[in-house]
């Protein structure tokens, strides 16, 4: 994990290391990051359990393994909007019913 962290920091800011790392090595660093991530994937569940990350945090659009987090976030937002709209409509209907009952008395 230390190698993965160090290489991912270098890969993220490769421009800062241009005097130290040759261009042909930069792509090798990215390949190593991908390889280390693949190796770490088999231990992901153990790592998550070790940090006691709550289930509601794990089950988020950005955590899906297909990497299409933008689509998942948009889908989540659309579902949330629909649910919120439904709750709002139900609340408005209940308010109207309550007002009707008050007027009848």
C-alpha positions as CSV (number, residue, x, y, z in Angstrom):
1,X,0.0,0.0,0.0
2,X,2.9,2.3,0.6
3,X,4.2,1.8,-2.9
4,X,0.7,2.4,-4.3
5,X,0.4,5.6,-2.3
6,X,3.8,6.9,-3.3
7,X,3.4,6.0,-7.0
8,X,-0.1,7.5,-7.1
9,X,1.2,10.8,-5.7
10,X,4.0,10.8,-8.3
11,X,1.6,9.9,-11.1
12,X,-0.9,12.6,-10.0
13,X,1.8,15.3,-10.1
14,X,4.2,13.9,-12.7
15,X,5.0,17.4,-13.9
16,X,6.8,18.2,-10.6
17,X,9.0,15.2,-11.2
18,X,9.9,15.9,-14.8
19,X,13.6,16.6,-14.0
20,X,13.9,13.3,-12.1
21,X,11.7,11.0,-14.2
22,X,12.1,10.5,-17.9
23,X,9.1,10.7,-20.1
24,X,9.2,7.0,-21.0
25,X,9.1,6.1,-17.3
26,X,6.0,8.2,-16.6
27,X,3.8,5.7,-18.4
28,X,5.4,2.9,-16.5
29,X,4.5,4.6,-13.2
30,X,0.8,4.7,-14.3
31,X,1.0,1.0,-15.3
32,X,2.4,0.2,-11.8
33,X,-0.4,2.1,-10.1
34,X,-3.0,0.2,-12.1
35,X,-1.3,-3.2,-11.3
36,X,-1.1,-2.4,-7.6
37,X,-4.7,-1.4,-7.5
38,X,-5.7,-4.7,-9.1
39,X,-3.6,-6.5,-6.5
40,X,-5.2,-4.5,-3.7
41,X,-8.7,-5.2,-5.0
42,X,-8.7,-8.7,-3.5
43,X,-8.1,-7.2,-0.1
44,X,-10.6,-4.4,-0.4
45,X,-13.3,-5.9,1.8
46,X,-10.8,-6.6,4.6
47,X,-9.5,-3.1,4.4
48,X,-13.0,-1.6,4.5
49,X,-13.9,-3.8,7.5
50,X,-10.7,-2.8,9.3
51,X,-11.6,0.9,9.0
52,X,-15.2,0.1,10.1
53,X,-16.7,2.2,7.3
54,X,-20.5,2.4,7.7
55,X,-22.6,0.6,5.1
56,X,-24.3,3.8,4.0
57,X,-20.9,5.3,3.1
58,X,-19.9,2.2,1.1
59,X,-23.1,2.0,-0.9
60,X,-22.7,5.3,-2.7
61,X,-22.7,6.1,-6.4
62,X,-19.1,6.9,-6.4
63,X,-18.1,3.6,-4.9
64,X,-19.4,1.4,-7.7
65,X,-16.7,-0.8,-9.3
66,X,-17.6,-0.1,-12.9
67,X,-15.9,3.3,-12.7
68,X,-18.9,5.1,-14.2
69,X,-19.4,7.3,-11.1
70,X,-20.8,10.3,-13.0
71,X,-23.7,8.3,-14.3
72,X,-24.3,6.7,-10.9
73,X,-24.3,10.2,-9.2
74,X,-26.7,11.5,-11.8
75,X,-29.0,8.5,-11.4
76,X,-28.9,8.9,-7.6
77,X,-29.7,12.6,-7.9
78,X,-32.6,11.9,-10.2
79,X,-34.0,9.2,-7.9
80,X,-33.6,11.5,-4.9
81,X,-35.3,14.3,-6.7
82,X,-38.2,12.0,-7.6
83,X,-38.5,10.8,-4.0
84,X,-38.3,14.3,-2.6
85,X,-41.0,15.5,-5.1
86,X,-43.2,12.6,-4.1
87,X,-42.8,13.4,-0.4
88,X,-43.5,17.1,-1.1
89,X,-46.7,16.2,-3.1
90,X,-47.9,13.9,-0.4
91,X,-47.3,16.6,2.3
92,X,-49.2,19.2,0.2
93,X,-52.1,16.7,-0.2
94,X,-52.2,16.1,3.5
95,X,-52.1,19.9,4.2
96,X,-55.0,20.4,1.8
97,X,-57.0,17.5,3.4
98,X,-56.3,19.0,6.8
99,X,-57.5,22.5,5.7
100,X,-60.6,20.9,4.2
101,X,-61.4,19.2,7.5
102,X,-60.9,22.4,9.4
103,X,-63.2,24.4,7.0
104,X,-66.0,21.8,7.4
105,X,-66.1,22.1,11.2
